[in-house]
Amino acid sequence: MLETIHLRKKALKTKGVYALYLDYQVEGKRVRKYTKLHWINGDKTHNNAVMAKIERLRQEIADSLRGGIFVDDETTLVQYARLYNNGFAEETIRSREKTVKTIIEFCKDVKLRDVNRQWMQRYVQFLKLRKNSANTINSRCAYIKTLMHRAFADGLISRPIDFSGLMPAAHRENACALTLDEVKRLIRTPLYRSDVFNAFLFSCFTGLRICDVRRLKYADMHDGVLEVVMQKTKKPIVIPLTPNALRFLPPKKTGESLVFPSLPKQSGHLNRILKRWAKDALIRKRVTFHTARRTFATITMEYSANIYTVSQLLGHSRLNTTLLYVNCALGEKKKAVESVPVIT
């Protein structure tokens, strides 16, 4: 019999912010489901929205448990994947649903208990025969690994599964940032989508991720600063709004209006627009929307030379993460090398 599904909270390092999870039992086994939602003291609007999502999730879990979806001998990988495909960003859900579709094509009725190292090996071969790239295969398999780790934590399988060495290594292209001259070149280059034009350049001078740009409201900006809780990390950040950033803000509507409501919903579409724009501006770099965030880090670092401040502006918890973002400009490299005295 299913007991009450309790809502619990866990204090995080950020003062006044708590991670929320649901605590319940299934057939005598304790289950803790972390919701990836956060309670923020004093933020009534945010907390009301969070509680609405919690109640929907609580009801989904109750319905699933009553329907027997958590019975070890009956739960399929597809059922389990869709049960946990809630509460994430739209793009994440779309990406995970693509993985679910490949599982259905490969072996739709596979039970959680039947997913093992040999099954994963066959699944990888199936994806290779479909001519999927190494990056795609790595992404698909990583999601399945996450599901199986969660299934073990939920007590649905008896032991963790070793998938090491089965996935092809993902090919990571060198991330790029634009120089200030290249940003100026983009500004001078017309783009048929003014919303994309303004959003990208606004991000170049604020460092916001695309997910935060999409949900940015005029109410988030006041007294010359921008204050938001980042969607990815749930960490609050405060960014001063410079004249460069303010230049690319569309005319203000109501406080609760989205600043960039008409951006393409799919990143692929958005990045294709940016690619053509960069080509028109004679920029020979692989430009995506995330390039704007790296550009902000690189330009700010170049003119302030204070990596700690840059890290705070980006909302990073560790300086090592910021170091991955910051590209040392050629001028700075040349200056550093030429600072060494000439040997005579």
C-alpha positions as CSV (number, residue, x, y, z in Angstrom):
1,M,0.0,0.0,0.0
2,L,1.3,3.5,-0.9
3,E,1.9,5.9,2.0
4,T,1.7,9.6,1.8
5,I,4.1,11.3,-0.6
6,H,6.0,13.8,1.6
7,L,7.6,17.0,0.3
8,R,11.1,17.5,1.9
9,K,13.6,20.2,1.5
10,K,17.4,20.3,1.7
11,A,19.4,23.5,2.4
12,L,21.9,24.5,-0.4
13,K,25.1,26.6,-0.1
14,T,23.2,29.6,-1.3
15,K,21.5,31.2,1.7
16,G,17.7,30.9,1.6
17,V,17.6,28.4,-1.3
18,Y,16.5,24.8,-0.8
19,A,16.4,21.7,-3.0
20,L,13.0,20.0,-3.0
21,Y,12.4,16.2,-3.1
22,L,9.5,13.8,-2.6
23,D,9.8,11.1,0.0
24,Y,7.7,8.0,0.0
25,Q,7.7,4.2,0.2
26,V,7.0,1.5,-2.3
27,E,6.6,-2.0,-1.0
28,G,8.7,-1.2,2.1
29,K,11.5,0.5,0.1
30,R,12.2,4.2,0.8
31,V,12.3,6.3,-2.4
32,R,13.6,9.8,-2.6
33,K,12.8,11.6,-5.8
34,Y,14.7,14.9,-6.3
35,T,12.5,17.2,-8.3
36,K,15.2,19.6,-9.6
37,L,13.0,22.4,-8.3
38,H,14.0,24.9,-5.6
39,W,12.3,26.9,-2.9
40,I,13.7,30.5,-2.5
41,N,12.9,32.3,0.7
42,G,11.0,35.5,0.0
43,D,10.2,34.9,-3.7
44,K,6.5,34.3,-3.5
45,T,5.8,34.3,-7.3
46,H,8.6,31.7,-7.9
47,N,7.6,29.5,-5.0
48,N,3.9,29.5,-6.0
49,A,4.9,28.3,-9.5
50,V,7.2,25.6,-7.9
51,M,4.4,24.3,-5.7
52,A,2.1,24.0,-8.6
53,K,4.7,21.8,-10.4
54,I,5.3,19.8,-7.2
55,E,1.6,19.0,-6.9
56,R,1.4,17.9,-10.6
57,L,4.5,15.7,-10.0
58,R,3.1,14.3,-6.8
59,Q,-0.1,13.4,-8.6
60,E,1.8,11.7,-11.5
61,I,3.8,9.6,-9.1
62,A,0.7,8.6,-7.1
63,D,-1.1,7.7,-10.3
64,S,1.9,5.7,-11.6
65,L,2.3,3.8,-8.3
66,R,-1.4,3.0,-8.3
67,G,-1.1,1.7,-11.8
68,G,1.8,-0.6,-10.9
69,I,4.5,1.1,-13.0
70,F,7.0,0.6,-10.2
71,V,6.6,-3.1,-10.0
72,D,10.1,-4.6,-10.7
73,D,8.9,-7.3,-13.1
74,E,6.8,-5.1,-15.2
75,T,8.5,-1.7,-15.5
76,T,9.8,-1.1,-19.0
77,L,12.7,1.3,-19.8
78,V,10.4,3.4,-21.9
79,Q,7.8,3.7,-19.1
80,Y,10.5,4.7,-16.6
81,A,12.1,7.2,-19.0
82,R,8.8,9.0,-19.6
83,L,7.9,9.0,-15.9
84,Y,11.1,11.0,-15.2
85,N,10.9,13.2,-18.3
86,N,9.2,16.0,-16.4
87,G,10.3,19.2,-14.9
88,F,13.1,19.9,-17.4
89,A,13.6,22.6,-20.0
90,E,11.7,22.0,-23.2
91,E,14.8,21.3,-25.2
92,T,16.0,18.7,-22.7
93,I,12.6,17.0,-22.9
94,R,12.7,17.0,-26.7
95,S,16.2,15.5,-26.7
96,R,15.3,12.8,-24.2
97,E,12.1,11.9,-26.1
98,K,14.3,11.4,-29.2
99,T,16.3,8.8,-27.2
100,V,13.0,7.2,-26.1
101,K,12.0,6.9,-29.8
102,T,15.2,5.1,-30.6
103,I,14.7,2.7,-27.7
104,I,11.1,1.9,-29.0
105,E,12.6,1.3,-32.5
106,F,15.3,-1.0,-31.1
107,C,13.4,-2.9,-28.4
108,K,10.3,-1.1,-27.1
109,D,9.3,-3.7,-24.5
110,V,12.6,-4.1,-22.8
111,K,12.2,-4.3,-19.0
112,L,14.4,-2.4,-16.6
113,R,15.6,-5.7,-15.2
114,D,16.8,-6.8,-18.7
115,V,18.9,-3.7,-19.4
116,N,22.5,-4.8,-18.9
117,R,25.9,-4.3,-20.4
118,Q,25.2,-6.7,-23.3
119,W,21.9,-4.9,-24.1
120,M,23.7,-1.5,-24.2
121,Q,26.3,-3.0,-26.5
122,R,23.6,-4.1,-29.0
123,Y,21.9,-0.7,-28.7
124,V,25.2,1.1,-29.5
125,Q,25.6,-1.1,-32.6
126,F,22.0,-0.3,-33.6
127,L,22.7,3.4,-33.4
128,K,25.9,3.0,-35.5
129,L,24.0,1.2,-38.2
130,R,21.7,4.2,-38.3
131,K,24.8,6.3,-39.1
132,N,24.4,8.3,-35.9
133,S,27.4,10.4,-35.0
134,A,29.6,9.7,-32.0
135,N,28.2,12.7,-30.2
136,T,24.6,11.5,-30.7
137,I,25.4,8.0,-29.6
138,N,27.2,9.3,-26.5
139,S,24.2,11.5,-25.6
140,R,21.7,8.7,-26.1
141,C,23.6,6.3,-24.0
142,A,24.4,8.9,-21.3
143,Y,20.7,9.4,-20.8
144,I,20.1,5.6,-20.4
145,K,23.0,5.4,-17.9
146,T,21.3,8.2,-15.9
147,L,18.0,6.3,-15.9
148,M,19.6,3.1,-14.8
149,H,21.5,4.8,-12.0
150,R,18.2,6.4,-10.9
151,A,16.4,3.0,-11.1
152,F,19.0,1.6,-8.8
153,A,18.6,4.5,-6.4
154,D,14.8,3.9,-6.5
155,G,15.3,0.2,-5.7
156,L,14.0,-1.0,-9.0
157,I,17.1,-2.9,-9.9
158,S,19.3,-4.9,-7.5
159,R,22.7,-3.5,-8.5
160,P,24.3,-0.7,-10.5
161,I,25.3,-1.6,-14.1
162,D,28.8,-1.0,-15.5
163,F,28.5,0.6,-18.9
164,S,32.1,1.7,-19.0
165,G,33.9,1.5,-22.4
166,L,30.7,1.0,-24.4
167,M,30.0,4.5,-25.6
168,P,32.1,6.2,-28.2
169,A,33.9,9.4,-26.9
170,A,32.0,12.6,-27.8
171,H,33.9,14.9,-30.1
172,R,34.1,18.3,-28.5
173,E,34.8,21.1,-30.9
174,N,36.9,23.9,-29.6
175,A,34.5,26.5,-28.1
176,C,35.0,29.9,-29.5
177,A,34.4,33.5,-28.3
178,L,34.2,36.6,-30.4
179,T,36.5,39.5,-30.0
180,L,35.2,43.0,-29.5
181,D,36.0,43.9,-33.1
182,E,34.0,40.8,-34.3
183,V,31.0,41.9,-32.1
184,K,31.2,45.3,-33.7
185,R,31.2,43.7,-37.1
186,L,28.0,41.8,-36.2
187,I,26.4,45.0,-35.1
188,R,27.2,46.5,-38.5
189,T,25.8,43.5,-40.3
190,P,22.0,43.5,-41.0
191,L,20.0,40.5,-39.8
192,Y,16.4,39.8,-40.9
193,R,15.5,38.7,-37.4
194,S,15.7,41.7,-35.1
195,D,14.8,39.5,-32.1
196,V,17.7,37.2,-32.7
197,F,20.0,40.2,-33.4
198,N,19.1,41.9,-30.1
199,A,19.0,38.8,-27.9
200,F,22.5,37.6,-29.1
201,L,24.1,40.9,-28.6
202,F,22.4,41.5,-25.3
203,S,23.9,38.1,-24.1
204,C,27.3,39.2,-25.4
205,F,27.2,42.0,-22.7
206,T,25.4,40.1,-19.9
207,G,26.5,36.5,-20.3
208,L,23.0,35.1,-20.0
209,R,22.4,31.5,-21.3
210,I,19.7,31.1,-23.9
211,C,17.4,29.4,-21.4
212,D,17.5,32.5,-19.2
213,V,17.2,34.9,-22.2
214,R,14.0,33.2,-23.3
215,R,12.3,33.7,-19.9
216,L,13.8,37.1,-19.1
217,K,11.2,39.7,-18.0
218,Y,11.4,43.4,-17.8
219,A,10.5,43.0,-14.1
220,D,13.9,41.2,-13.7
221,M,15.7,44.5,-14.4
222,H,15.7,47.5,-12.1
223,D,18.0,50.2,-10.8
224,G,20.6,49.5,-13.5
225,V,21.0,45.8,-12.7
226,L,19.6,42.4,-13.9
227,E,18.6,39.9,-11.2
228,V,17.5,36.4,-12.1
229,V,17.7,32.8,-10.8
230,M,19.5,30.8,-13.4
231,Q,17.4,28.0,-14.8
232,K,20.3,25.6,-15.1
233,T,21.8,25.9,-11.6
234,K,18.9,27.6,-9.7
235,K,21.6,30.0,-8.5
236,P,20.6,33.7,-8.2
237,I,22.9,36.2,-10.0
238,V,23.1,40.0,-10.3
239,I,24.5,41.6,-13.4
240,P,25.0,45.3,-13.9
241,L,23.4,46.6,-17.1
242,T,25.9,48.6,-19.1
243,P,25.0,51.0,-21.9
244,N,26.2,48.2,-24.3
245,A,23.6,45.8,-22.9
246,L,20.8,48.4,-22.7
247,R,21.3,49.3,-26.3
248,F,19.9,45.9,-27.4
249,L,16.8,45.9,-25.1
250,P,13.6,46.1,-27.1
251,P,11.1,48.8,-26.1
252,K,9.7,48.1,-22.6
253,K,6.1,46.7,-22.3
254,T,4.6,45.6,-19.0
255,G,6.8,44.5,-16.2
256,E,5.8,40.8,-16.5
257,S,6.2,40.8,-20.3
258,L,9.0,38.7,-21.8
259,V,11.8,40.7,-23.2
260,F,12.4,38.4,-26.1
261,P,9.1,36.5,-26.6
262,S,9.5,35.6,-30.3
263,L,12.9,33.8,-30.3
264,P,12.9,30.4,-32.2
265,K,12.0,27.6,-29.8
266,Q,14.5,25.2,-31.1
267,S,18.2,25.8,-30.7
268,G,19.0,24.3,-34.1
269,H,16.9,26.8,-35.9
270,L,18.3,29.7,-33.8
271,N,21.9,28.6,-34.4
272,R,21.4,28.3,-38.1
273,I,20.3,31.9,-38.2
274,L,23.4,32.9,-36.2
275,K,25.6,30.9,-38.5
276,R,24.4,32.8,-41.6
277,W,24.7,36.1,-39.8
278,A,28.3,35.3,-38.8
279,K,29.1,34.3,-42.4
280,D,27.7,37.6,-43.7
281,A,29.9,39.4,-41.2
282,L,32.9,37.5,-42.5
283,I,33.5,35.8,-39.2
284,R,35.1,32.4,-39.7
285,K,34.1,30.9,-36.4
286,R,31.4,28.4,-35.5
287,V,29.0,30.7,-33.8
288,T,26.1,29.4,-31.6
289,F,24.1,31.3,-29.0
290,H,26.4,30.0,-26.3
291,T,29.2,31.9,-28.1
292,A,27.7,35.0,-26.7
293,R,28.2,33.8,-23.1
294,R,31.8,32.9,-23.8
295,T,32.3,36.3,-25.6
296,F,31.0,38.1,-22.5
297,A,33.5,36.1,-20.3
298,T,36.4,36.7,-22.6
299,I,35.8,40.4,-23.2
300,T,35.1,41.1,-19.5
301,M,38.3,39.2,-18.5
302,E,40.4,41.0,-21.1
303,Y,39.3,44.5,-19.9
304,S,39.2,43.7,-16.1
305,A,41.7,40.9,-15.7
306,N,39.8,39.7,-12.6
307,I,38.7,36.1,-13.1
308,Y,36.9,36.0,-9.7
309,T,34.6,38.9,-10.7
310,V,33.9,37.2,-14.1
311,S,33.1,34.0,-12.3
312,Q,30.6,35.7,-10.1
313,L,29.0,37.4,-13.1
314,L,28.6,34.1,-14.9
315,G,27.2,32.5,-11.8
316,H,29.9,29.8,-11.6
317,S,30.5,28.0,-8.3
318,R,34.1,27.1,-9.2
319,L,36.9,29.2,-10.9
320,N,37.9,26.1,-12.9
321,T,34.6,26.3,-14.8
322,T,35.3,30.0,-15.6
323,L,38.7,29.1,-16.9
324,L,37.1,26.9,-19.5
325,Y,35.1,29.9,-20.7
326,V,37.8,32.4,-21.0
327,N,39.8,32.6,-24.2
328,C,43.0,34.5,-24.0
329,A,42.9,37.1,-26.7
330,L,45.8,37.1,-29.2
331,G,46.8,40.6,-28.1
332,E,47.1,39.4,-24.5
333,K,49.2,36.4,-25.6
334,K,51.5,38.6,-27.6
335,K,51.8,41.0,-24.8
336,A,52.7,38.2,-22.4
337,V,55.3,36.7,-24.7
338,E,56.9,40.0,-25.5
339,S,57.2,40.9,-21.8
340,V,60.1,38.5,-21.6
341,P,63.4,40.5,-21.9
342,V,65.3,40.1,-25.1
343,I,68.5,38.1,-24.6
344,T,71.6,39.8,-25.9
